[in-house]
């Protein structure tokens, strides 16, 4: 397996790596959305779906050159608390062709602006997991989706819910890889309530050393107890049966640490970026909304680019 560089910042931080041959790729999944034309592409389109007797909402951004006969990878992006999918869309700029010109983006809305897992959440974990299941089923009937290449990313409360998804052996099994940023991992604070669908399960996490909302050292957060990020990474290194210790590529005068684990022969199946001076924000070389909200500054790395390289390296295995 080869991890390919995706831009100047990623080139400085990511090494070409290889591992054993990739396993057979999952080939099932509903393709009934293939063959359906869409008059509007390149702009977000909003949809409703019934889930647990409640109307839930999400938006879809298909590439400008969307083809009804091509199966596309799908990324689901989960916003932070007190927010909606549109904010995460604008903050990350994941719709831009430079990032997802060959992928479909989906931005679901949490109930009352939040995702399950925090003590302030409206939805239960079971309800939001069901919503993700129903959302994926609905999107597959509308768009041509490659079910072997469905991915999840998110920030803050949404990043924490990405971790909750990864710890679920049913709905979480629909995803090939996960990439939370500044995640508040309330449901995985002690590492005992996690049953991943398979091992290794590819995971990439970004976190700021100067984050005061979800501190790197863990502790009591706004929505409950949060694990130290180093401890949370230890959980995933054990779950993925990774070799220890990870490599640590240090750059930008020590501001950026990129940790990479080899897990059961798959190099890079667990990765982490610690940006020492970053606050509670989406890592971006350009100004964005989460930087402004956190009182932060642009970072040395561009998460929206790095996660594409990470996702492109992994597909859901056949078994």
C-alpha positions as CSV (number, residue, x, y, z in Angstrom):
1,X,0.0,0.0,0.0
2,X,1.4,3.4,-0.9
3,X,0.6,6.7,0.7
4,X,0.9,9.5,-1.9
5,X,1.8,13.1,-1.2
6,X,-1.0,15.6,-1.8
7,X,0.5,19.1,-1.8
8,X,3.4,21.1,-0.5
9,X,2.5,20.8,3.2
10,X,1.7,17.1,2.9
11,X,4.9,16.5,0.9
12,X,6.9,17.9,3.8
13,X,5.2,15.7,6.3
14,X,4.2,12.4,4.6
15,X,6.6,9.8,3.5
16,X,6.0,7.3,0.7
17,X,5.4,4.0,2.4
18,X,4.5,0.5,1.3
19,X,3.2,-2.6,2.9
20,X,1.8,-6.1,2.0
21,X,-0.7,-6.6,-0.7
22,X,-4.1,-5.1,-0.1
23,X,-6.9,-7.5,0.8
24,X,-9.8,-8.1,-1.6
25,X,-12.2,-5.2,-1.8
26,X,-15.9,-5.2,-0.8
27,X,-18.0,-5.4,-4.0
28,X,-21.6,-5.4,-2.6
29,X,-23.7,-2.4,-1.7
30,X,-26.8,-0.8,-3.3
31,X,-26.1,0.7,-6.7
32,X,-29.7,1.7,-7.5
33,X,-28.6,5.4,-7.6
34,X,-26.4,4.7,-10.6
35,X,-28.0,5.7,-13.9
36,X,-29.9,8.6,-12.3
37,X,-29.1,12.0,-13.8
38,X,-28.8,15.2,-11.7
39,X,-29.4,18.6,-13.2
40,X,-27.5,20.4,-10.5
41,X,-23.9,19.3,-9.5
42,X,-21.1,21.3,-8.0
43,X,-23.6,22.9,-5.5
44,X,-25.1,21.5,-2.3
45,X,-28.5,19.8,-2.6
46,X,-30.6,19.3,0.5
47,X,-32.6,16.2,1.3
48,X,-34.8,14.8,4.1
49,X,-34.9,11.3,5.3
50,X,-37.1,9.6,7.9
51,X,-35.1,8.0,10.7
52,X,-36.7,6.6,13.9
53,X,-39.9,8.5,13.2
54,X,-38.1,11.8,12.9
55,X,-37.3,13.9,9.8
56,X,-33.6,14.3,9.6
57,X,-31.7,16.5,7.0
58,X,-28.5,16.4,5.1
59,X,-26.9,17.9,2.0
60,X,-25.0,16.3,-0.9
61,X,-22.3,17.9,-3.0
62,X,-21.5,16.0,-6.2
63,X,-18.5,16.8,-8.4
64,X,-19.0,19.3,-11.2
65,X,-18.3,16.5,-13.7
66,X,-20.6,13.9,-12.0
67,X,-21.3,10.9,-14.2
68,X,-24.4,8.8,-13.5
69,X,-22.4,5.7,-14.6
70,X,-19.4,6.1,-12.4
71,X,-19.3,4.8,-8.8
72,X,-17.9,7.5,-6.5
73,X,-16.2,7.4,-3.2
74,X,-18.4,9.1,-0.5
75,X,-17.2,11.2,2.5
76,X,-19.6,12.0,5.3
77,X,-18.6,15.1,7.3
78,X,-20.0,15.7,10.8
79,X,-20.1,19.2,12.1
80,X,-19.3,20.4,15.7
81,X,-21.7,21.3,18.4
82,X,-24.1,24.2,18.1
83,X,-23.8,24.0,14.4
84,X,-25.1,22.5,11.1
85,X,-23.6,20.7,8.2
86,X,-23.3,23.9,6.2
87,X,-20.9,25.4,8.7
88,X,-18.6,22.4,8.5
89,X,-18.8,22.5,4.7
90,X,-17.7,26.2,4.6
91,X,-15.1,25.8,7.3
92,X,-13.3,22.8,5.7
93,X,-13.8,23.8,2.1
94,X,-14.0,20.1,1.4
95,X,-16.3,20.7,-1.6
96,X,-13.4,22.3,-3.5
97,X,-12.3,20.4,-6.6
98,X,-8.7,20.3,-5.4
99,X,-9.9,18.1,-2.5
100,X,-12.9,16.1,-3.7
101,X,-13.1,16.5,-7.4
102,X,-13.6,12.8,-7.7
103,X,-15.7,12.2,-4.6
104,X,-19.2,12.9,-3.3
105,X,-19.5,14.9,0.0
106,X,-22.4,14.5,2.4
107,X,-23.1,16.8,5.3
108,X,-25.7,15.6,7.8
109,X,-27.3,17.8,10.5
110,X,-27.2,16.7,14.1
111,X,-30.3,17.1,16.2
112,X,-30.5,20.5,17.8
113,X,-27.0,21.2,16.5
114,X,-25.2,18.3,18.2
115,X,-24.2,14.6,17.7
116,X,-24.8,11.9,20.3
117,X,-22.3,11.1,23.0
118,X,-22.2,14.3,25.0
119,X,-24.3,15.1,28.0
120,X,-25.8,18.0,26.1
121,X,-26.8,15.8,23.1
122,X,-30.5,15.5,22.1
123,X,-30.1,12.2,20.2
124,X,-29.0,9.0,21.8
125,X,-26.1,7.1,20.3
126,X,-28.5,4.5,19.0
127,X,-30.6,7.2,17.3
128,X,-27.7,8.8,15.6
129,X,-26.2,5.5,14.5
130,X,-29.6,4.7,13.0
131,X,-29.7,8.1,11.2
132,X,-26.3,7.4,9.6
133,X,-27.6,4.0,8.5
134,X,-30.7,5.5,7.0
135,X,-28.7,8.4,5.4
136,X,-26.3,6.0,3.6
137,X,-29.3,3.9,2.4
138,X,-31.0,7.1,1.1
139,X,-27.9,8.5,-0.6
140,X,-27.3,5.2,-2.4
141,X,-30.7,5.4,-4.0
142,X,-30.0,8.9,-5.3
143,X,-26.3,8.8,-6.4
144,X,-23.9,6.3,-7.8
145,X,-21.8,5.2,-4.7
146,X,-18.8,3.0,-4.4
147,X,-19.7,1.2,-1.1
148,X,-16.2,0.0,-0.6
149,X,-15.0,3.6,-0.3
150,X,-17.2,5.4,2.2
151,X,-15.4,7.5,4.7
152,X,-16.1,9.7,7.8
153,X,-14.6,12.9,9.0
154,X,-15.7,15.5,11.5
155,X,-14.6,18.1,14.0
156,X,-15.1,18.5,17.8
157,X,-18.4,16.9,18.8
158,X,-18.7,15.7,15.2
159,X,-15.1,14.3,15.4
160,X,-16.1,12.5,18.6
161,X,-19.1,11.0,16.9
162,X,-16.7,9.8,14.1
163,X,-15.0,7.9,16.9
164,X,-18.3,6.5,18.1
165,X,-19.1,5.3,14.6
166,X,-15.7,3.6,14.4
167,X,-16.4,1.8,17.6
168,X,-19.7,0.4,16.3
169,X,-19.5,-3.0,14.6
170,X,-22.6,-2.6,12.4
171,X,-23.1,0.9,11.0
172,X,-19.4,1.6,11.6
173,X,-18.6,-1.4,9.4
174,X,-20.0,0.5,6.4
175,X,-17.0,2.8,6.5
176,X,-13.5,2.1,5.1
177,X,-11.6,4.7,7.1
178,X,-12.1,7.5,9.6
179,X,-10.5,11.0,10.1
180,X,-11.7,13.1,13.1
181,X,-10.2,16.4,14.0
182,X,-10.1,18.0,17.4
183,X,-12.4,15.2,18.5
184,X,-14.2,15.1,21.8
185,X,-14.2,11.3,22.4
186,X,-16.8,11.1,25.2
187,X,-18.0,7.6,24.3
188,X,-14.5,6.2,24.3
189,X,-13.1,7.9,27.4
190,X,-12.0,4.7,29.1
191,X,-11.5,2.5,26.0
192,X,-13.9,-0.3,27.2
193,X,-17.0,0.4,25.1
194,X,-15.6,0.0,21.6
195,X,-16.3,-3.0,19.2
196,X,-14.8,-2.1,15.8
197,X,-16.2,-4.0,12.8
198,X,-12.6,-5.2,11.9
199,X,-9.0,-4.8,12.6
200,X,-7.1,-2.9,11.5
201,X,-9.6,-0.1,11.1
202,X,-7.8,2.9,9.5
203,X,-7.9,5.9,11.7
204,X,-6.3,9.4,11.3
205,X,-6.7,12.1,14.0
206,X,-5.6,15.8,14.2
207,X,-5.4,17.7,17.4
208,X,-4.0,20.9,18.7
209,X,-1.7,21.1,21.7
210,X,-3.1,24.5,22.6
211,X,-6.8,23.3,22.4
212,X,-8.5,24.5,25.5
213,X,-12.0,23.3,24.5
214,X,-11.0,19.6,24.1
215,X,-7.6,19.6,25.8
216,X,-4.9,17.3,24.5
217,X,-4.3,16.1,28.0
218,X,-8.0,15.2,28.4
219,X,-10.1,15.8,31.5
220,X,-13.6,17.1,32.0
221,X,-15.0,18.6,28.9
222,X,-18.2,20.5,28.1
223,X,-20.1,17.3,27.4
224,X,-18.4,14.8,29.7
225,X,-15.0,13.2,30.4
226,X,-12.5,13.2,27.6
227,X,-9.5,10.9,27.3
228,X,-6.0,12.3,26.8
229,X,-5.3,12.0,23.1
230,X,-2.2,10.0,23.7
231,X,-4.3,7.5,25.7
232,X,-7.0,7.4,23.0
233,X,-4.3,6.7,20.4
234,X,-3.0,3.8,22.6
235,X,-6.6,2.4,22.6
236,X,-6.5,2.3,18.8
237,X,-3.0,1.0,18.5
238,X,-4.1,-1.9,20.6
239,X,-7.3,-2.5,18.7
240,X,-5.5,-2.4,15.4
241,X,-2.6,-4.6,16.7
242,X,-0.1,-2.0,15.7
243,X,3.6,-2.2,16.0
244,X,5.2,0.0,18.7
245,X,6.6,2.6,18.8
246,X,5.2,4.7,15.9
247,X,7.4,6.8,13.8
248,X,7.4,10.4,14.7
249,X,8.2,12.9,11.8
250,X,8.8,16.3,13.4
251,X,8.6,19.4,11.2
252,X,8.2,23.2,11.3
253,X,10.7,23.6,14.2
254,X,8.9,21.1,16.3
255,X,5.4,22.5,15.9
256,X,4.1,19.5,13.9
257,X,4.4,15.9,15.0
258,X,3.2,13.2,12.6
259,X,2.9,9.8,14.2
260,X,2.5,6.7,12.0
261,X,1.9,3.2,13.1
262,X,2.2,-0.1,11.1
263,X,-0.8,-2.3,12.0
264,X,-0.8,-5.9,10.9
265,X,1.4,-5.1,7.9
266,X,-0.6,-2.0,6.9
267,X,1.7,1.0,7.3
268,X,-0.2,4.2,8.1
269,X,-3.4,2.4,9.2
270,X,-3.2,4.5,12.4
271,X,-1.9,8.1,12.1
272,X,-2.0,11.3,14.2
273,X,-1.0,14.9,13.7
274,X,-0.3,17.0,16.8
275,X,0.0,20.7,16.0
276,X,1.6,22.1,19.1
277,X,0.3,25.7,18.8
278,X,-3.1,24.9,17.3
279,X,-6.3,25.7,19.1
280,X,-9.8,24.1,18.8
281,X,-10.0,24.3,15.0
282,X,-9.9,22.5,11.7
283,X,-6.3,22.5,10.6
284,X,-5.9,24.8,7.6
285,X,-3.2,26.8,5.9
286,X,-5.7,29.5,5.1
287,X,-8.0,31.3,7.5
288,X,-11.3,29.6,8.3
289,X,-14.3,30.0,10.6
290,X,-13.2,27.6,13.3
291,X,-9.8,29.4,13.6
292,X,-11.7,32.7,14.2
293,X,-14.0,31.1,16.8
294,X,-11.1,29.6,18.7
295,X,-8.9,32.7,18.5
296,X,-6.4,30.7,16.5
297,X,-4.3,31.2,13.4
298,X,-3.7,29.3,10.1
299,X,-1.6,26.1,10.6
300,X,1.3,24.5,8.8
301,X,-0.8,21.7,7.6
302,X,-4.0,21.4,5.5
303,X,-6.3,18.7,6.9
304,X,-8.7,18.8,3.9
305,X,-5.8,17.7,1.7
306,X,-4.2,15.2,4.0
307,X,-7.4,13.3,4.6
308,X,-7.8,12.7,0.9
309,X,-4.4,11.0,0.6
310,X,-5.3,9.0,3.7
311,X,-8.8,7.9,2.5
312,X,-7.5,7.1,-1.0
313,X,-5.1,4.6,0.6
314,X,-7.9,2.4,2.1
315,X,-11.0,0.6,0.9
316,X,-13.4,-1.6,2.8
317,X,-12.2,-5.2,2.6
318,X,-14.5,-8.0,1.3
319,X,-14.5,-9.7,4.7
